[in-house]
Amino acid sequence: MGGGLSGLTLAYLLSKQNIGATILEASSRLGGRIQTATGTLETPLELGATWFSDVHQNLCTLIDELGLKKFEQFSKGKSLFQTKSFEPPQEFFVPESQSPSYRIVDGTQTLINTLANQLDNENIKLNTKVATITNLGNELELETSNEQKLQADKVVLCLPPQLVGSRIQFFPGLPNSVSTVLPIVQTWMAGSIKFVLEYDNHFWRNNGYSGMLFSHSGIVSEMHDHTNAEENKFGFTGFLNGGTISYSQEIRKEFVLRQLAEFLGSEVLNYSSYSDKVWADEFIMSKNQTILRPHQNNGNPLLQNSYMNDKLLFSGTETATEFAGYMEGAINSALRVYEQIKSSSNGK
Ligand SMILES: Cc1cc2nc3c(=O)[nH]c(=O)nc-3n(C[C@H](O)[C@H](O)[C@H](O)COP(=O)(O)OP(=O)(O)OC[C@H]3O[C@@H](n4cnc5c(N)ncnc54)[C@H](O)[C@@H]3O)c2cc1C
């Protein structure tokens, strides 16, 4: 359950071995922390996961296998670093990297859509939020928040462990050691705010800027050029200061435009579309979330085990022992569970 990158990768791997799997997704869309919006000029604009590099080998392999393409993040020209609100930003140049950051051509959502297209549509159930999981002995019974009941030989929890701990009830309950660890596994990027701005040209490049900005004092804390691979659609994407979570989107937009216009000139105001997303809804955040260190308890050994007589497993990026939190971690966790399922079905 969970129709993010981990759940979809696992279902794809299983389908290649003719092992049937159904995706139960709580929200009305697939992708989870991957969400590419489309601007009014049809620019793919990332509200969620965007960048990866050559060290993310399983992601790069999956992209190749699915016939998708990657391209380098643009970073040439003057970049800006703002330390204080009352001083002009410092300019710096990013040296050409031997290990560049990449993006997926046409947007990260293409990876999700391509995986979903490999699956039977009937096996993807949206708006299906699992609320309870009961061990019936020879199978597990899942009950959704709208009281639908489903049975399964195995259930793989492909969602942040914190959400599992706060939103799903188990009968009988999970071992104490597991229930104690679930609320203290940090969910990567929960509570973050990502924004996107779309333009009909890349005026900043024409003026010698890379579009990269880091700030300790403005609403935009980090920003990058978001021009597409073909360089015919233009924009920025980046992160906003978490303190602005309680502002309306309109107010956040005003602050963003003001900060950027100060640095990059009045052309900033000629935008085609603005959007932002606060990643704090029920599909990523648990109730009464405690503040944890980044990646705290990610890859915890208890999350590698199976429960309920080998019928319940944990996947999802936070369970990965390498690159937890990132897209690579989501794929790593799916590969681990795939091997676990394969070896237990061979042993039958
Ligand atoms: C703003 C932002 C920026 C990011 N940037 C990057 C980046 O640049 N590079 C990178 O590598 N990674 C990045 N990440 C992280 C990356 O998005 C994640 O590592 C990856 O997408 C996680 O996939 P997942 O399948 O493990 O979990 P998720 O994507 O969280 O999927 C879990 C799914 O489970 C569903 N669900 C929740 N509760 C239930 C329930 N009760 N029943 C059924 N379904 C349920 C959710 O709706 C969701 O679809 C970013 C994330 C965010 C939010």
The ligand as a MOL file (V3000), in Angstrom:
LIG
                    3D

  0  0  0     0  0            999 V3000
M  V30 BEGIN CTAB
M  V30 COUNTS 53 58 0 0 0
M  V30 BEGIN ATOM
M  V30 1 C 9.4690 18.9750 -1.3550 0
M  V30 2 C 10.2550 17.7070 -1.5660 0
M  V30 3 C 11.4330 17.7440 -2.2760 0
M  V30 4 C 12.1780 16.5700 -2.4890 0
M  V30 5 N 13.3040 16.6320 -3.2610 0
M  V30 6 C 13.9720 15.4930 -3.5490 0
M  V30 7 C 15.0410 15.5150 -4.4930 0
M  V30 8 O 15.3520 16.5600 -5.0970 0
M  V30 9 N 15.6880 14.3480 -4.7280 0
M  V30 10 C 15.3340 13.1570 -4.1270 0
M  V30 11 O 15.9480 12.1140 -4.3970 0
M  V30 12 N 14.2800 13.1130 -3.2540 0
M  V30 13 C 13.5990 14.2460 -2.9650 0
M  V30 14 N 12.5140 14.2070 -2.1250 0
M  V30 15 C 12.1830 12.9240 -1.4680 0
M  V30 16 C 11.4570 11.9570 -2.4050 0
M  V30 17 O 10.3000 12.6060 -2.8930 0
M  V30 18 C 11.0690 10.7120 -1.6130 0
M  V30 19 O 12.2300 10.0540 -1.1420 0
M  V30 20 C 10.2760 9.6550 -2.4050 0
M  V30 21 O 9.3890 10.2170 -3.3270 0
M  V30 22 C 9.5540 8.7810 -1.3720 0
M  V30 23 O 8.8180 7.7630 -1.9940 0
M  V30 24 P 8.0340 6.7030 -1.0920 0
M  V30 25 O 7.2670 5.8620 -2.0300 0
M  V30 26 O 8.9750 6.0540 -0.1420 0
M  V30 27 O 7.0490 7.5690 -0.1610 0
M  V30 28 P 5.8920 8.5940 -0.5610 0
M  V30 29 O 6.2260 9.3030 -1.8200 0
M  V30 30 O 5.6560 9.4210 0.6640 0
M  V30 31 O 4.6390 7.6610 -0.8470 0
M  V30 32 C 3.8000 7.1830 0.1590 0
M  V30 33 C 2.3910 7.0600 -0.3960 0
M  V30 34 O 1.5580 6.4380 0.5940 0
M  V30 35 C 0.2910 7.0740 0.5790 0
M  V30 36 N -0.3670 6.8130 1.8560 0
M  V30 37 C -0.2030 7.4660 3.0350 0
M  V30 38 N -1.0010 6.9410 3.9810 0
M  V30 39 C -1.6780 5.9140 3.4060 0
M  V30 40 C -2.6570 4.9760 3.8670 0
M  V30 41 N -3.0800 4.9880 5.1300 0
M  V30 42 N -3.1680 4.0690 2.9840 0
M  V30 43 C -2.7490 4.0410 1.6910 0
M  V30 44 N -1.8110 4.9220 1.1990 0
M  V30 45 C -1.2670 5.8220 2.0470 0
M  V30 46 C 0.6300 8.5400 0.3500 0
M  V30 47 O -0.4780 9.2690 -0.1040 0
M  V30 48 C 1.7530 8.4260 -0.6850 0
M  V30 49 O 1.2630 8.4440 -2.0040 0
M  V30 50 C 11.7300 15.3410 -1.9260 0
M  V30 51 C 10.5280 15.3030 -1.2240 0
M  V30 52 C 9.7910 16.4680 -1.0440 0
M  V30 53 C 8.4670 16.4190 -0.3130 0
M  V30 END ATOM
M  V30 BEGIN BOND
M  V30 1 1 1 2
M  V30 2 1 2 3
M  V30 3 2 2 52
M  V30 4 2 3 4
M  V30 5 1 4 5
M  V30 6 1 4 50
M  V30 7 2 5 6
M  V30 8 1 6 7
M  V30 9 1 6 13
M  V30 10 2 7 8
M  V30 11 1 7 9
M  V30 12 1 9 10
M  V30 13 2 10 11
M  V30 14 1 10 12
M  V30 15 2 12 13
M  V30 16 1 13 14
M  V30 17 1 14 15
M  V30 18 1 14 50
M  V30 19 1 15 16
M  V30 20 1 16 17
M  V30 21 1 16 18
M  V30 22 1 18 19
M  V30 23 1 18 20
M  V30 24 1 20 21
M  V30 25 1 20 22
M  V30 26 1 22 23
M  V30 27 1 23 24
M  V30 28 2 24 25
M  V30 29 1 24 26
M  V30 30 1 24 27
M  V30 31 1 27 28
M  V30 32 2 28 29
M  V30 33 1 28 30
M  V30 34 1 28 31
M  V30 35 1 31 32
M  V30 36 1 32 33
M  V30 37 1 33 34
M  V30 38 1 33 48
M  V30 39 1 34 35
M  V30 40 1 35 36
M  V30 41 1 35 46
M  V30 42 1 36 37
M  V30 43 1 36 45
M  V30 44 2 37 38
M  V30 45 1 38 39
M  V30 46 1 39 40
M  V30 47 2 39 45
M  V30 48 1 40 41
M  V30 49 2 40 42
M  V30 50 1 42 43
M  V30 51 2 43 44
M  V30 52 1 44 45
M  V30 53 1 46 47
M  V30 54 1 46 48
M  V30 55 1 48 49
M  V30 56 2 50 51
M  V30 57 1 51 52
M  V30 58 1 52 53
M  V30 END BOND
M  V30 END CTAB
M  END
